[in-house]
Amino acid sequence: MALWALCAGLGLSGLGQSAQARHRHAQAEQPQTVSATCDNQDFLNKQQTFEKGGPKADAAVHICGTVVAVSPAAKVTRSGRHGYFYMTVAPNISIRIVTNLDEMHTPAWPWVAKGDHVEVVGRYYYDSPRQQGVDWTHRGTGRSWGIPGYVRVNNTQYD
């Protein structure tokens, strides 16, 4: 999906609202591993499957790209303070990254800027074409997700 389509109508102030609307997807088994290296094609394949109506189970992803937009202020949701940014995963395709600032060891938000090179490990969720992203980008795990995540910005890792 084109960057303009993902960002259209959201504005930076709308980024926190859709994070509050996250749904858990029924899933027989949680993924247990994620690629050791960036695999944007794997992400694109999962995204395409979801967009074509395939089962919408949360998926482990390891992606790399460039930051194209950053929400300047952290938003508070029922699960804590979050920072949001968009990164490219292919030409004209970007995805929203959700960072749980209460769980991560980071400087004050925003610690990522437009143009930064980022590598992200996390949980890809797809609720609809306009409500999708990568969350669980911190080192913690839980009953609903067992793979530690991180965000690496210009070779500095935050988890």
N, C-alpha and C positions, 0 to 999 in steps of 0.2 A: 504494500500500500504506500502511496506517495507520502512524503513528509507533510505536504500541505493538507492532505486528507486526514492524517492523524492529528495534526494540530488545529485544523479548522474548527472554529467555534469554541475551542477550549480556552484560549487565552491562558496566560500563566496563572491567573487566579483560579481557574477551574481545575487545575491539576489535582488538588487534594480531594475534591468532591468525589471523583470516580474511584479513588483509592478506598474510600469508605464503603463503596458499593460492591467490593470484592465478594465473589462467591467461591465457595469451596466446591471442587468438582469431585463427583463420586469416582472412586478409583479403587480397583481391586488391590493393586500393589503400588507402593511408592517406588520411584526410581531409586536405586542404591548407589549409582555412580554417575559421573559426568565426565565428558572428554577432558583429558589432561591439557589439551591445547584448544585454542579458539577454533570453533567450527560453525561459522555463520551459515554454511549451507545446510547443516542439520537444523538450525533454527528456522531457516526459510522453508525447509520441507515441512516442519511441524506447523508453522504458520499457515502454509498453503493447505495442509490437511484440514486444519480447523476451519479455514475460510470456505472449504468445499463441503462442510457439514460433517466432517469426521468427529469421532468422540473427543470431547474437550477436557481430557485429563491434564492436570498440571504436569509440566515437563521440565527436566533439568537441562539447562543450557550453559554453554561457555562461549561467549561472543566477544568480538572486538570491533572497534570502530572509532569514530570521531564524534565528539559532543557537538550537537547542532542547536540546542536550546536548553536553558537552565531556569527553573523557577527561582527567583531571587530570595524568597523567604521560605522558611520551613513551615509546614502545615501540621496542625495537631489533629489526629484522628483517634478513634477509640483504641488503637493499638500503639499510640505514642506519637512522637514528633518524627516527621518524614521530610526528606529532601527529594526533589524530582528533577530529572533531566531526560532529554531525548538524545539518542545516539544513532548514527547510521550503522546499518548492518549490510547494506548493498547500495549501489547507486539508486537514489530516489526512494529508498526504504529506510525508515527509522522506527525505533521502538522506545517506549517510555521505560525508564529505570526508576524504581522506587527504593530509596535507602532509608532504613529505620535508624534514625540518628540516636535514639535511646539505646540501641543495641551495639552500634559501631563505635570504634575508637577513631575519632576524626577531629580535625580542627573545626572551628565554627562554620556553619553552613553559610554560603556555598563554598565547598572545597573543590569544586569542579567548575570549569569555565568553557565557554564556546571555543571550539578548536582543539581542546585537549584530546589526546589519544587515550581511550579507555578500554579496559578488558573487564568483563563482568561474568561472574558465575552466580547463578541464582535459579529461581523457579519462574518459568514462563507460564503465565495464565492467559487464557483467552475466553472472555465472556461474550464479546461481540467485536466486529471490526473497529469500533470506537472505544472499546474497553478491553484493552490488552496491555500487557507489559511484563517486566521482569522484576520480581520482588524477592524476598528472602536472600538479600545480597549481603548478609552479615554472617559471622562465624558460628552463631548459635544454631542449634537444631531443636526439634521438638517432635511431639507425636504426629503433627501434620506434615512435617518436612524433616528429613534426616540428612540432607547434604549441606555442609557448611558453604556459605557463599562469600564473595568479596567483590570489591571494586578496586581495580588498579588504575590509577590516574598518572600518566606520564611516568610509569615504572614505580610509583609509590603506592603500596597496597593498603587499603582500608578495609577492615573487617569487623 
